[in-house]
Amino acid sequence: MTDSFQLPLGLQRGSGTALWRQIEQTLEGEIAAGAWAPGMRLPTESELALRFAVNRLTLRQAIAALAERGLVRVEQGRGTFVQEQVIDYRIGRRTRFSENISRQRREPAGRLLRMVDLPASAPVARELAMRVGASVLLIETVGMVDGRPVSVGSHFFSSARVPGMKEAYQAEGSITRALQRIGVADYVRRSTRITTRPAESEEARLLHLPKNRPVLVSESVNIDAAGKPLEYGLARFAGDRVQLVVES
């Protein structure tokens, strides 16, 4: 890869094909040939502009075109990366983040953002069949795959229904294991609503997304063995890294 980086490229000025398009095609060919592996960071704008002997504006047009086609992703403050294979996130009766990711031979992890008691808003209270303003426990996390963020999850529970959940989550680092620790052996998915929208600024920051890049929003309700609402979840997935697969 280092040797090919140093070779003259022979861009054809005045050929009828814009320089940025020629750069796009060159980088696309290198990605296809394996010169840049999935997840690898490309050289900086300055390095690529020097390599192709063009200004940064021309170089940015080429990178933007590659990003639009899903071949690379641009992370603010971090650089440009070759896009990895899209993750199939399966939604079924038992939907578990770690199981979903491990099944694809990828490494799941999670990072806790906050764990707080809040008054239930009208939408949360409706989904959990509780009174508006009653206490709910919010556990908010970032889901990671191979060390890279793919989702932001907000998990709401009636505080009265999950006593000891904070301590259990701190000990286990997993919602499923924490629920088991406090006596909830299992839970299943009752419903899921899926929508898409542009990422909000905080979501874009947490997921390392460019501005206005879409997120897939999964709004779900999980129930316990008695059929009572246990968890209301709101997950926002990076739309260029995850596709949701609904299983019957």
N, C-alpha and C positions, 0 to 999 in steps of 0.2 A: 504493500500500500504506500510506503514512504517513497519508493522509487517512482511509482506512477504519479505521485503528487508533484514530483520535481520535473516531469517531462513537459515540454512545450505542447500547448493544446491545439494550436492552429485554428482558432476561431476565424470564420470566414466573414470578414467585414465586407459589406456591400453585396452579400450573396442573396439578398431578398428575405432572409430569415433573421429576425431580430436577435441581437447578441444575447439578451436574457433568455430567449427561447433555446438558443444553442447551448447555453450553460445549463439550463434545465435538462435538456436531453443528455448532455454529458454526465451530469450527476445521476440522472435516472439510470443510465447505462451502467454506471459504477455500482449503484445500489443493487441492480439486478444481477450483476456479475459477482456480488459478494464482497466487493472492496470495502463496503461500509456495512457492517453487520447490524441486525435489528437491535435497537437500543443504543447504538454507538453515537457519540456526539461528533458532528461534523466540525471542520475547522471554523474559526471565527470569521465574522464578516470581513475583517481586515485581511485575514490570510487568504480567503477565497477571492476577494477583489484583487489582491496582488497576483494570485495564481492566474486568474483569467485576464488580468490587465484591463479591468473595467472599474468604473466608479461604484460606490456602494449602492446607489439607487438602482443601477442595472442588476447588481447582484441580488438585491432584495426582491426585485421582480421575479427572478428565477426561483428563489426560495419560497416566495409566496405561492407561486404556481405549483411547486412540489407539495406544499402544505395543503393547498386546496384539493389536490388529488389524493391526499392521505398518505403520501410516501414519506413525509417527514412531519415533525411537529416542532413548533417554536415555543420554548418555555422562557418567559420573561426573566431576565437576570441569570439564566443558566445556559442558553444556547439553543442550537438546532440539533435534533436527534432523529435518527432513522426510526420510523414507526415500527413497533413490534406487531406481532400477529394479534388481531382483535380477539378479545376474550369472549367466549360464549357463556353468559351468565344465565343459568337455568332457573326459572321460576316455576315451582310446582307446589305440591302439598307440603313438603318439608324443604324449605329453602334456607340453607345455611352457607354463609359466606366462605368459611374455611373449607368446607367440603366441596363447594363449587369450584374453588380455585385449585385445590389439591388434586381433584379429579383430572385436571388438565396438565398435571405434572408441573405446576407453577407453585411458587412459595407465597402463601398468604400471611398477612400480618395486619395488625391494627394499631392505631395510635389514638389514645383518648384525648379529646379536645376539652370536654367539660362534663361534669356530672352534678346536676343541681335539682333542687325541688322548686317547682313553679306552680302557679295557679293554672288550671286547665283552661285553655281557650275554648271557644265554642266548637270548632272543628275537632279538636282533640277529645273534648268531652263527649261529643256525639259518637265518635268511633269507639271510644272505650266504655260507652254506656254509663257515664258518670255525670255528676253535677258540674256545671260551669263554675270555675273558680276553686274547685276542690284540688287538693295537692296532687301533682303528678311528678314523677321522677323522670328527668330527661338525661339520657346518656348519649352524648354526641361523639362520633368517632370518624377517623379517616381510615378507609380500607386500602391496604397496600397489596400489590402483586409484584413479586421480585424486587421489592424495595421502592416501587414507584406508586404514587397515589392514583387510585382509580375511582374511588367513591367517597362521598361524605354522607354519613348516616345519622339520622336523628331518631332515637328510640324512646317512645313515651310509655310509661307504665303508671297505673294508679298507685300512688305511694302506699295506700292502705293495703293493697293486694300483695305487695312485694317487700314486706319488712325484712331488713337485713340485706337488701340488694346491693347497696353501696359497698358494704364491706365484702360481700361475696364477689362483686365485680373486681374490686381492688385486688382480691386474692387470686382470682382466676384469669382475669384479663379477657374473658369471653362471656358474652351474654348467655349463650346456651348453657355453659358450665356453671355460671353464676346462678341461673334459675334452678338448675339441678341441685345446687348446693343449698338453696333455701326451700327445696321440696317440690319444685315444679319439674316432674320427670320428663315431660315432652310437651310440645306445642306444634300446631300446624297452621298453615296459611288458609285463611277464610276467603280473602279477596285481595286483588292487586289492581290498581289503576296505573296505567303508564302514559305519560305525556312527554313532550320535549319542549324546551325553551332555551333562550340564551343564558349562559352562566351569569349569575350575579357576581359582583366584584370579589366578595370573600370566597365564594366557591371557586372562582377562577384562580385565586391566589393559592388555595389549598390543593387544587388539582393541577396546578402548573399549566393552566390553559390560557391561550391568547384571548383577548377581549372578544366578546360576542360569539365565541365558540359554543356550540350547543351542549347541553347536558340532558341525559335521559332521566326522567323523574319517575320513581316507583313509589307509589303510595299504597301501603299495605296494612292489613289487620291480621294478627295472629291470635288464635284462640287456644284455650287449654283443653284438657280431656273432657271437661263438662260442657264445652261449647261456648264458654264465656270469653269475651274479649280480654286478652292479656296484654298485648302490645300493639301500639299504633306506630308504624314506621314510615319515615320519609327518607328515601335514598336518592342521591343525585350522582349519576355515573358520568364519567368523561365519555362523551358520545363518540370520540374517535378511537377509544380503546376498548369499548365494551359494546356488545350487542345482547339484548335481552331475548331469551328464548323461553317462550311459555310452553310448559309441558302439560298435557292433559292427564 
